[in-house]
Amino acid sequence: MAGSIGRTKIIGVMHAENSLEKKIVQRGKEIYSRLPDTSPSIFDPSWWSGHLLEWAMKDPDFKVRMFRFIDVLPVLQESRQVTRFLREYFTDLGESLPEAFRWGMQAASGPLTSRLVAPMVRKNLELMAHRFIAGKNPAEGLRTLTKLRGKRIAFTLDLLGEATLSEEEAEIYRQRYVEVIHFLADKVDAWKPDPLLDEDHSGPIPRLNVSVKVSALTSRLDPLCREAGVDAITARIVSILQAAREKGALVNLDLEQYDLKTFTLSLFGKLLKEEQFRDGPDLGIVVQAYLRDSPEDLSRLIRWARERKRRITVRLVKGAYWDYDTVIRRQKGWSIPVFLHKEETDANYEALSRVLLKNIDAVSPAFAGHNIRSIAHALAVAEELGIPSSAYEIQMLNGMAEPIRQALVELGYRVRVYAPIGEMLPGMAYLVRRLLENTSNESFLRKNFVEGVPFEDLIAPPVPPGKEEGDTSSAGFRNEPTADFADPSVRETFEASF
């Protein structure tokens, strides 16, 4: 009898899983069928922002050199410096260079033509950066945001510039956020109402939405002095929140590299407790699915929301600092906090999506990404749970996967674009990060739009490897690593020793 009940349960689970997979495929086909038939580029069709980047996907050596050149370009003041670095980075690649790039290299070698080539190179790379960046300043950004609104797309605005090196710089960053909130508030309020963008299942939602990185709000971030760092940030973030409450904006705290995660979560928890913000503004935070401890982070956030009796926005992302968190921590001999295989991250993203949707009373889910499988999974789970599409939203990066986001809008889903504004120097750093993501061998956009991987493979469920990748360090003598104070258990042990 007991065995019969067990078999019945297993059959029921299998049936539910099969039913969900059918819904995922169905939702995915609805999106995929609306994409252009011509395998569009994920970038602008012009040479610089299209073919150049697709070439980088095919040639890893060219890709690395191109990114290094982009990284150094903002500090090159003279034309001869630009052409000199072009020659140093690319001359020895010879015939392997794209034809148009070879022509540019030949022109750059002449004393007269180099004066023409350098401004053209700089201009084209700036245009490439501004494919992803909404504008240099709030006025330029407003034009981009207005165009997005015309396409029935919402926004969250980010001011480029992070990891400040002085308190004076951090204070300037705070002032810029307060100014941009005041500058945009009245202008977005004047837009024609659109229920798709302005309302969720429970009522109106803020039109003005900004994202803030804690590393930009103080130069005094040290995991060993977490409380002091949180205190230093609090005064500045409170000023931004006061402006947001006055203007009815939502403030979202971005997550960055792993050693800043506890700072950000501690700050967010402290802000939720602030009595002056009990009635607003709306607050949001990020959960990174590539982190092994992200399920615990999400559980903590849901608990905090229920304790404070207020809903919070949770943006679920795969994560943008994988390379940093693996390379730096391996270098220092610390444990790796991220999943080492993309399939593990994708599977965790789907598990966290379900948790968010099952706790819709405490959180407003925002599913960020460009992977049709991940998006379709969230849509299918919401349907399975009877959750209306207005109760959540899909978020994407400005300048990326426009066909996918437009398909979602046509299907009646709220789409929000992450739109940064800023000058060239921080803009180039942002550009490199976006290009690293897009030209990755594991990138969904690359597989779909560049390599033409069949839909059936793109929509297949993620299957994590059976065995975790082991320690890749060399055998033999190893230095004892320094203490990793980003790990709460290490900090607690250290504090208890006094």
N, C-alpha and C positions, 0 to 999 in steps of 0.2 A: 504493500500500500504506500509506504513512504517513498519507495523507489518510483512508483507511478506518479506521485505528486512532484517529485524532483524532475522527472522527464517532462511533465506538463509545463513546469516553470521554464525549463530550458527552451522548449518549443515556443513558448510565449515570448521569451526574450528574443529568440531568433526571428520570429515573425515581426516583432516590433522593429528590430534592426533593419530587416529587409524593407519594411514599409517606409522607414525613415530614408533609407538609401534611394528608394524610388522617388521620394519627394525631393531629395537633394538633386538627383539627376534632372528631374522635371524643372526645378527652379533654375538650375544651371543652364539647361537648354533654352529657357525663356530669355536669359541674359545673352547667351552665346549667339542665339539666332538673330539678335538685333545688332550684332557687330558687323562692320562692313565686310563684304566678300573678298576684298582685295588685300587681305593681310596687312593692315595699316601699320605704319611705324608707330612705336610708342612715343616717338619724339617728333618734333616739327619736321615736315618733309624737306626743308632746306638742307643743303649739303652738310653744314657744320653741325646742326642739331639732329641730323638723321643718319646719313651714310657714315659720317666719321665715328659716331658712337656704335653703330652696328659693326664697323670694322674692328673697333676695340673689343667687341664681344668675340670676334673670331681670332684675334691675335693678342694673347696675354702680355707679350713683351711690349707691343705698341700701346696697349691699355695702361700699363704701369707708367710708361714714359709720358703719355699724354696727361695722366692725372698729376704727375710730378710737375709738369710744365704749367698746368692750370693752377696748381697750388702756389707756385712762385710768381706767377704773372702779376698779381696786384702790386707787388713791391718793386717791379721793374719800371723805372721812371723814364728811361730814354729808349728810343727806337733801336739803337745799336745793341742795347742790352737784350731786348726782346729777340732780335735776330740771332744774337750770339747764343742764347739759350736754346733757340730752335735748332741751330746747327749742332750744338753739343748733345742735345737729347736725341736727335733723330737722324743725323747724317749717316751713321753707320748701318741703318736699317736698309738703305738702298732701295732695290727693286721691290722689297716687301711692303713699302709704303703705298697707300692709295695714290692713284695717278695725280689727282688734284693736289694732294699734299706734297708730292714730289715737285710739282710745278712751283708751289709756294716756297719750297726749300731752295730751288735754283734761283728764284727771284730774290730771296733773302740774302744770297751770297754777294750780290752787287752793291756797291756803296750808295748808288742812287735809288735803285729799286727797293732796297731794304727800308728806306724811309716811307715807301708806300705800303710795303708788306706789313710792317709792325703795327700801324694803326688799324689795318684791316683785320689782322689776327686778334688784336685787343677788342675791337668792336664785335667781331663774330662770337668771341668767347663770352663777352658781356651779354650778347643776345641769347646765347645758350643758357647762361645763368638766369636770365630773366624769363626764360621759359618756365622755370620753377618758382621764381620770386615774383611776388605781386607788384612790386614797385620799390623805388629807392626811398620813398617817404610816404606818410599817410595820404597825401593828396593823390599821388600816383596809385597807391594801393586802393584808394576809394574807386578809381576808375575801373580797376580790375574786379573789385567786389561787386560793383554795379553790373558789370557784364555777366558775372556769374549769376547774379540775381535774375537777370533777364533769361538765363537758361534754367531757372528754377533750381539753383544750387546755393546752399547756405555756406557759411565760412566760419573758420576760427583763425584769428590773426596772431601771428608770432613775430616778435621783433628780433631780428638776427643779432647775434652777439651773446656769447656765453663765456664762462670761465674767466670772469673779470679778474684783473691783477691788482686792483686798488679799490679802496672804499669810495674814492671820488668817481671812478668809472661805474661802480655799482649804483651810486646815487644818480648818475646821469641816466642809467638804464631805467631806474624807478620813475624818474621824471618823464621819460619818454612814454612809458606805459600810461601814466596818468593823463598825459597830453593827448595820446592817441584815443583813449577812451572818451575824453571830452570832445575831441574833434569829430569822431565818427558817430557818436550817440544820436544827435539830432538828425544827422543825414540819413542814417539807416531807419530811424523812426518815420521818416517822410516817405519811405518806399510804400508802394501799393501792397496791401495785405495779401498774403498767399498762405492759406491754411496748411498746405503741404510742408512749408518751411517754418511757419510761425506757431504751430500748435502740435502738441502730442496728444495722447489719449486722455490726459487729465486736464488739459487747458493750454494757455499761452506759454511759449518758451522764449527766452531772450533771443533777439535778432543779433545783438552784439555779443560776440564770443571771442575771448582772447586766451592765448596759451602762454604760460610763463615758465622759464627754466630757473630753478633755484640757484644754479651756479653763477647766474648773472647778477644776483642780488647781494652778494657779498664776496669778498676775497678771502674770507676767513673760514673756509670749509676744511675741516680736519676731522676724520672719523674718531680720533682720540678725544676730541673736544666737541662732541656732537651737540651737547646742550648749548654751549657758547655759540656754535654756528647757527643753531636754530634761533636763538635769541637775536643774533645779529641780523638775520633775515626777516624776522617777524615784524619789526618796525616798518620795514620797507614794503613788505607784502600787505600789511594792514592798510597802508596808504593807498595801494592799488585797489584793495577790496572796498575801501570806503568810496572811491570814485566809481567802482563798478556797481555798488549798491545804489548810489545816487542816480546812476544812469540806466539801471536795469540790465547790466551786462552779466555774463557768466565768465568766471575765471577758472581756467584749467591749469593744474600743475603738471608739467611734462616730467617724465622720468628720463634720466640720462644714463651714464655708466653706472655699474653696480655699486661702486663705493659711495655714490651719492644717494642710493635708494633709501637708506634708513633716514637720512636727512629729510628727504622729501616726504616720506610717510609720517615721520614725527611732526614735521611742520603742518601737514594736512590735518593730522589728529588734533593738534593744538588749535588750529583755526576753527575746527568744528566745535570746540569747546568754548570759543570766545562768545560771551554773552551778547556783545554788540552786533554779532553777525548771526544771531539765532533766526532772524527773519530775512536773511539775505546778505550778500548776493548768492546766486546759485554757484555751487562749487563743483569742480570735476578733477579727476586724477587719472593717471595712466596705469595700466597693468601690462607688463611685458611677458608674453607667453613663452619666450625663449628662456626665461629664468626657471630653474628647477623649483624654487620656492614661491612661484607666483600663485599657486592655489592657496597657500597660507596667507599671502598678501591680500588676495581677493576676499577670503573669509573674514579677515580682520576689518577690511573696509565695509563690508556688509554689516558686520556687528556694530561698528561705529555709527553707521547711518541709522540703524534701528535704535541704538541708545540715544542718539540726538533727535530722533523722530523727524528726520528730514531725508529726502531723496538726494542722492549725489549722482553725478554723471561719471561713469567709468568708461574710459576709452581703452578698448582691448587692442593691442598691437602685437605684431610678432617681435619687434625689437630692432633698433637701428645701431646698436653698439656691440654687435657680436664680435667683430674683429678686435676691437679695443679690449673687451673683457676677456678674450682668450689669449691674445698676444701678451698683454701687460701682466696678466696674472700667471701665465706660464713662465714669463721672464723672472718673476719674483718668487716662483715656487709655491704659489698659493693654489687652493682648490679652484676649479673652474665652475662658476655658478650657472652657466648656460648649458642648454642641451647641445650636444656636438653634432647631431644629425637633424637636418631640416624636417624629416618625417616626425621626429619627436616633438618639435615645436608645433608643427601643424596639428598633430593629434592633441597636444595640450591646449592649443587655441580652441579646438572644437569642444573639448571638455569644459573649458572656462566659459565659452559662449553659452552652453547649457546652464551653467551655474548662474550667470548673469540673468538669463531669461526666466529662470525659476525664482529669482528674487526681485522681480520687477517692481515690487512694492517699495524696495529700498534703494534701487539703483535705476538710472536711465542708461541703458547700454548703448555704446557707440562702437560698432565693429569696424576697425580700421584695417585697410589693406586693399590689394588689387588682385587677390587670388580668387577666381570664380568659385572654386571648390569651397573655400572657407566662407565666402559670402553666402553661397547657396545653402550651406549647412546651417548657418544662423537663421536664414529665412525659413528653412524647412522645420527647424526645431521650434521657432516661434509659432508657425502654423500648427504644429503638433500640440503645442501647449495652449492654443487658442488665444495667442497674444496678437493684438492688432498691429499692423505695420507702423502706425504712428507712434507706437510706444518705444521705438528704437530707431537708430539711424546708421547709415554706412558712411564712413569717413575715408577720404583719399587725399593724396598729396597734389598740390597745384602743379599742373603741367604734365601729369602722368595719367595714362589709361583713360583718356577722355571717352573713347567708345564705350568702355564698360560703365563709367559713371553716367553717361547719357542714356544707356540702356536701362539702368536702374531707375532713373528719373521717369522715363517713359512707362515703366512698370508701376509707378506710383510710390516709390520709396524715397524717403528723405535722405539726401546726400549732402554731406558737408565737406568742404575742401579746406585742407590745412594750408594757409596762404601766408608765407613769411614776407616781411618787407625789410629792406636794409641796403646799405652801401656795398660797393664792390668787394672790399676786403673780406668781411664776414660772409658775403654772398658766395664767394668762391669756395670757402670752406664748406658751406652748405651744399653747393653744387657737387663737390667731390663726393660727399657722403651719399647724395642721391644717386650719382652715377655709379658708385660702388655697388649700391643695392641693385640698380637696374641691369648692370652688366654682369652680375654674378651668374655663375653657371646654374645655380639653383633658382634663379628668378623666374616667377610665373610669367611675367611680362615677356621676358626673353624667350621662354619656351613657347609661348602662345603666338606672339606677334613677329618674332624673328625666326625661330626655328620651325614654326608651324606644327608643333606637336598636336596629334589628334585630340579632339574633344574628349573622347572616351578615356584617354590617359590623364588628361587634365582634371577630370571630375572624379577620378578614382580615389577611394579613401586612403589617407596616409597610413602606411604600415611601418612603424618604427622597427629598427633592427633588433634582433633578439638579444644581442649582447652589446653592452655599452663599450665604447672605445676605451681602451686602457690607458695607463700612464705612458706618455710618449717620451718622457725624459730618458736621458742616457743612463745606463747602468754604471755602478761604481760610486766614486766619491761624489757627494752632493753637499753644498753648503746648507746649513740650517736656515730656512727662510725667516725673514723678519716677521713679526706678528702682524696679522691681517686685522686691523682694528675696524674694518668695515663689517666684520663678522660679529654680531651681537654677543655670541658666546665668548669670544676672545676678549671683548671689552669687559664683560661681566667678570670673567676670571681675573683679569688684570686689576680691576677696581677692588675685587674682594681680597686681593693680596696685601692691601694696605691696612 
